Structures are given as C-alpha cells and as structure tokens.
C-alpha cells in the first residue's frame, strides 16, 4: 500500500507534493475544528479548498475543482453564519426541518446539473468515474450547506461522500487525497456521534 502511494508521486514536482501535503494537513484540522464546533473550521478549510481548486484544475478533474470552488464560497458563508451575532446569537446543533430537507434535495440536484455542465463547458469526455464525481459533488455541497446551519445531517452526508471519495481518488492516482478522505470518514463518524450527544443533551435540559 505504501509502495503504491509513494509510486504515485515518483514524477511529481516538489511544489505539487508540498501543496498536497498542505491540503492534507489543513483539511484534517478543519474537520477536527468542525467536530468541536470551532469557528476555525472555516479559515483552515478555505486554505485547503483554495489550494485543491488549483491542484484539481491542473489534473483536469473539473467536477471536483468546481465543488472545491463552491466549498470556498460556502466556507465564507458558514464563517459569517457562525460568527453572526445579530440574527442568530446562539446557533445550536439541530436536526433539519422538512423545509430544509426539501431545499437540501434541491441543492443536491442543482449541484449535479451545474457540475455536469462544467464538464460540458470544458469539452471533457465523461467516463464512469466522472459521473461518480458528479454524484459526490451533490452530496458534499449539500453537506456544506447543512454544516453552515449546524444541522447534524451534514455528517451523514460527509460520511457517505467520503466513503465514495476514498477509492475514487485512489483510482485517480491521488493517494494523499485518498488517505485524507479515509481519515475524513473516521473523523466524520466521530463528529456525528459527538454532535448527537450534544443534541441529546439539549432535550434533557
């Protein structure tokens, strides 16, 4: 496994390796901060997503590139949402309402369409893995919106998406990102359990 991981970077430049390592470190820090409800989830996440946009553009994975661009925008929105003191002075962990579920489903399908159109715009020949990429893009973007609202369902979506992304990035030869998403999966499961514990504590008060 390690031999295969290092083999993927045999011809990679030092710059690419350092950039992927930076994404790896700050991505994990961001998820840990999200687990702890720390506002630092967003600035650390921005560092990771902005660099990832560049790396995926270079690799011509336009669907994932578009999603990371979306993540950057959503991170700014979430950062504002978590810091806002005027409209929501105490944004707490909650479950999605029926209305938010419907909006989430709408965001999912809208993201599928936009990601598909990005591939069409770049005149890229779609293969099976690209359709998987489009599908996970919808999952992750909806998860980002739920996270900005502190909805516990965001972790369910992250877990599903991460489980799909691990073999997808490995297949594409992006071993470090694959390992990162494996760690993301573990952290997302732990975060879901922690947020659920906090959510249950509200009902006991």
N, C-alpha and C positions, 0 to 999 in steps of 0.2 A: 504493500500500500504506500509506504513512504517512498520507495523507489519510483513508483508511478507518479507520485506527487512531485518529486524533485525533477523527474524527467520532463515534466510539462514546462518547466522553467529553464531548461537547458539553453535554449536560444533566446530567452527573454532578456531585455535590457535591464540594467541596474535600476533605471528610473521606473520601469514598469513594476519590478519586484517591490521597490520601496513604496510605490503608490498603492499596490495591492495590500501590502503589509499595513499601511496607514488605514486603509478602508477596513481591514480585518480588525484592527485594534479599536478604532473609534466606533465601528459598528457594534461590537460586543459591549463596549462601555455604554453605548446608547440604550441597548436593550436592558442592561442591568439598571440603568437610571429609570427606565420606564417601569420596570418591575417595582422599584422603590418609590414610584410617583414623584421622582425628582425632575425639576424643570430642565435639568441638564440633558435630558433625553433629546431635546431638540437641537441645541448648538452642536453637540457631539454627532448627532445624526446627520446634520447638514454637512459637516466635514466629510463624512462617509459617502453621502449620496452625490455630492457635487463631484468628487473625485471619480466615483463609479460611473457617472454620466460620461466623463471623458474616456475612461477605460473601455466601456461598452461601445462607445462610438468608434473607437479605434478597432475594436473587434468586430464591428458591423452587426452587433446584436441590438437592432434598433428598437425592438419592443421593450426589452429590459432598460435600454437607455431612456426611452420616453417615460417609463414608470419611475425611474430614479429622478428624472426631472420633475415629475409630479410630486414625488416624495419630498423634494426640496421645497416646493411651494407649500405642500401640506404641512411640512415641519414649521414653516413660518406661521401658518395659520394656527397650528396647535400650540406653538410657543406663545402667540398672542392670547389664545383661548385660556391657557393655563395661568397666564400672568394677569389676565383681566380682573380688575377689582370693582369695576363699575356695574356691569351687568350680572356677573356671576362671582360674587366674592368668595364662595367656597364650593368649587367644582368637585363633586364627590363621585366615587365609583358607583355606577348604576347599571341596570340592565336596559337594553334597548326597548323602546316603546314600539307599538305596532307601526306607527308612522315612520319611525327611524328604520325599522326593518324594511319597509317598502322603499324608502329613499336609498337604503343600502343596496337593495336588489337593483334599483335603477342605476346607481353608480357603477355597480358591477358590469351590467350590460353596456352602459355607455363607455366604460373603460375598454371593454372588449372591442367595441366598434372603433374607437379612436386609435387603439394600438394596432388594429388591423390596417387602418387607413395610413398609419405611419409606415408600415411595411410597403404598402402600395405606393406611397409617395416616393420612397427610396428605390422603387422598382426592384424589390428584393424577392427572389423566388422562394415562396413559402414551402417549408418542409414540415414534417410531423412535429419536430421539436419546437418549431416556431409557433405552432398552434397551442402547444403546452405553455410556451412563454406568454402567449396572449391570455390564456386562461388564468395563469398565476398572477398576471398583471391586474386582472379584475379583482382577484382575491386580496392582493396586497393593498391596492388603492382603497378599497372599501374598509380594510382593516385600519389603514392610516386615519381615515375619517372617524371611525369609531374610537380610536385611541385619543384623538383630539377632544372628543366628547367624554372621555373616560368611561366608555362602555366596556364591560367585561368581555363581551363577544369579540372584541378586537383580537384577543389572544387565541380564541378558537380559530379565527381566520388565519392568523400568523402561523399557528401550528400546522394547519392543512397546507398552506402555501410553502412553508419551509420544508415539509416532508417531500413535496414535489420538486423543490428547487435543488435539494442536495444531489440527487442523481443527475438532474438536468445540467448543472454547472460542471459536474464531474465528467459527464459525457462530452461537454464542450471543451474540456481541457483546462478549465479554470479551477484547478484543485484547491487553491487557497480560499476562493469564494465558496466552493462546495463544503469545505471544512467549516467555514464561518457559518453557513446555514445549518450545518449539523449542530453546532453549538447554539445557534439561534433557536432551534427546535427544543433543545433541552431547557434553555432559559425561558422560552415561551410557556412551556408546561409548568415550570416552577412559578412563573409570574401569574399564570391563570389560577393556580392553587392559592397563591398569596392574596391576589385581588379578591378571590371568592371568600377567603377567610375574613378579609376586611369588610366585604359586602354583607356577610352574615352577621358581623359584629354590629352593623348599623341597626339591624332588625331586632337585636337583643337589648337595645337601649330604650 
